[in-house]
Every structure is written in C-alpha cells, then in structure tokens.
Amino acid sequence: QVQLVESGGGLVQAGGSLRLSCAASGRTFSSYHMGWFRQAPGKEREFVAAISWSGGITYYADSVKGRFTISRDNAKNTVDLQMNSLKPEDTAVYYCAARGRYYSDYNVDGVGYAYWGQGTQVTVSS
C-alpha cells in the first residue's frame, strides 16, 4: 500500500504561481512512476504531468507544457508540481497518483495508477 497526500492548493489570480506537493508513505517510493491529474467540475479527469521512477524523464499535457514543472525527491518521498502563469482554465482538483515501475512511464488515461491521493483544490481567478 502507498498513501498519497497532496498539499499546496489554493486560490490564486491569473498569471500567478502555486506549488503542489504530494507526500508518499508506505512502500518504496522509487518503485513508482508518479503522475499528476486534475478534474474540473463537470469535466472528466485529465492528465497533467508525469515523472519516471528515477526522475529522469518527464511528460506534460500540451495545455501545461512550458508553464508547469514536475519533480520528485526519492529521498524525501515527495513529488511536486510547480505551476506558473496560471490560467482560469487550470481551476480543478489536482490529484497525484502512483504507477508501478514495471509499467511504462505514464498513461494519460490513468490506467495502471494503483494509488491516488485525496486531491487538492486549485482555483485561478480571472
């Protein structure tokens, strides 16, 4: 079992920044690729970013590329999402998720992510 707890969400004006953090406990953190997903009201969950188990490879949705940066610290069991130049359309609940390293690095549909956090709300005002 892996427990994931997100933090760092909040209310920010358009153009501002937030840094989300996801703390993991339980099994060896480096056994998992990690991903961030988000879900806005009335919309389906969407992929945001992912990072391989070693931190060496990262992936981003086109909508956040160049604005968001995913990183991880395997010594601290954390994965972060730095969000810059935020837009109102970034408003959503953000979830971190863990995917076993025996899988490929990521999946945009959330397939293979066995563990999910409870989510943290990000609201971007115009």
Secondary structure, DSSP 8 states (H G I E B T S, - for coil): -EEEEEE--EEEETT--EEEEEEEEES-GGGEEEEEEEE-TTS--EEEEEE-TTS--EEE-TTTTTTEEEEEETTTTEEEEEE-S--GGG-EEEEEEEEETTS-S--TT-TTEEEE---EEEEEE-
